[in-house]
Amino acid sequence: MPKLEIFGSEWFTITLGTFALSISMYHLNAIFGYHYLRYIGLVFLYLGITFFIATIVVWIARTFLDHKVIWNDWNSLNRISFTTVIPLSASVFNVLLISYYGLNELYLNLYLINYFADFTAILIMSFFLGYKLYTKSPVHTNEISYALLIPPVALSSNALLGLYLFRTEYFSTIIFMTVMGIGMALLLFLFIGIMAFASYIRDLKSNVTSPMLVLPVGVSSIIVINILILATTKSIFQIAMSQAMLISVMLWAFELWNFVVAMMIGLKKVFREPASISIWGYTFPIAIFSISSFQLESILMEYHYSIAGDFLYYVGLAASIILIIAWIYAITSTAIFLTHMNKMHLA
């Protein structure tokens, strides 16, 4: 068995990626009406739960077997960043439960507790990551990547669950937290994104093994989803639909650029390189890109922008297909990686 020290927080992206595929299946079922897609989505939901349980057990066990990993994890910018995938996965899990089984009033308080707990945990981790980013010395060049954007993206992704809880007495608090998430995601995207891109061009270009370190696919999409939520929800923060669509389409266009370029890099590099788990970092962002494409397409069709709507529809469909391919590749790559690590351990 490979050494447990390699099983850091980045392994939770397997759970998140599997949940992402379940979300994609749910939306495809809603669009096409093929009920078998719903059942496939449920399979991936429970598969994701299995992955989460296995990962959390190994992740916790390693801290008891080797106490040094705690210090190593909390001194690694990437490990700190990926730790926010844990509460994000919990939030997405709740979204899936509500999507597939409906909002059960008996569990409403549990959903609320989960929402606020996840938001708080992600926010604290984001603050801590910012603190470490400013105070850690030295900061290794391979730590300055778009992985640092995971906390703000996770924060704004919590709106997916918050949307189902708007009818509760905590509506004003949830909508306020949604706006907070948008602000942090957008401005940290600009701040860290420029820094990460400059670092890649200057220092890492010859060493980067995955396009997930190069292009921030998913960031603009989750902001688009949040903006559309604000536009369709009556509150002090409501945005006029025309303004929301103007901003959303511009952000989506940038996301399209990221997506296409990332796929080009992937075809050139990823399949030629040693097996790893890095591709999992792409699965959730691709799902979010697909969802935002379908949401924009639906609104454009309402306003009779048929050509633009059709374009977004096919882009969203293509992203969904690529997500399926990416998940299959990621599972295969992970299995090969674990087999290789096991052979090295036995040698």
BELVEN-V281704 format. One line per field, one symbol per residue. phi: phi as a letter, one per 40 degrees, with the letter a starting at -180 (. if undefined). psi: psi as a letter, one per 40 degrees, with the letter a starting at -180 (. if undefined). A space follows every 50 residues. Layout:
# BELVEN-V281704
phi = ???
psi = ???
This chain:
# BELVEN-V281704
phi = .ddcccccccccccccccccccccccccccccgccccccccccccccccc ccccccccccdccccaccccccccbbccccccccccccccccdcdcdccc bgccccbdccccccccccccccccccccccccccbcacccccccaccccd dccccccccccddcbcccccdccccccccdccccccccdccccccccccc ccbbdcbcbacccbbcchcccccdcccccccbbcacccbcdccccdcccc cccccccdccccccccccbdcbbdcabcccccccdccccccccccccccc cccgccccccccccccccccccccccccccccccccccccccccccc
psi = hihedegaeeeeddddddddddddddddddddehdddddddddddddddd dddddddddddddddgeddddddeehdddddededddddddddddddddd eihhddeddddddddddddddddddddddddddddhhihideegiedeed dddddddedddddeedeieedddddddddddddddddddddddddddddd dddedeehehededhghddddddddddddddehhieehiidddddddddd ddddddddddddddddddddeeiiiaedddeddddddddddddddddddd ddefgddddddddddddddddddddddddddddddddddddddddd.
